[in-house]
């Protein structure tokens, strides 16, 4: 098992302090927009309560709302090269994500696949993630076949 970057150069990851795995950080600055930045909500500014029924007509078919809570793929720039029967489990750093009002989930990645976790912003403001921020831990596991 080893980890490589986008240029297939081997990368040494820092061991995680709280789990038996390795820390994963972001490879570039990322801004994850708040749901309130959605164009649908921008159109609600300055309307009165009597205009709301007209404004939400076709609410379910609104294309802007179809993407409201779509997860954003975060680029870490890391791939795992695994042996037969191994896989990578990504566990988000809940403390860091809670501060930013983000939701992440445990995800599985196979050999050669970019470790790109999905995050959702549930806060009232855009979340600004800085390069090299630790967003989670990867744990290499062996499948029982």
Order of alpha helices (4+ residues) and beta strands (2+ residues): beta-beta-beta-beta-alpha-alpha-alpha-beta-beta-beta-alpha-beta-beta-beta-beta-beta
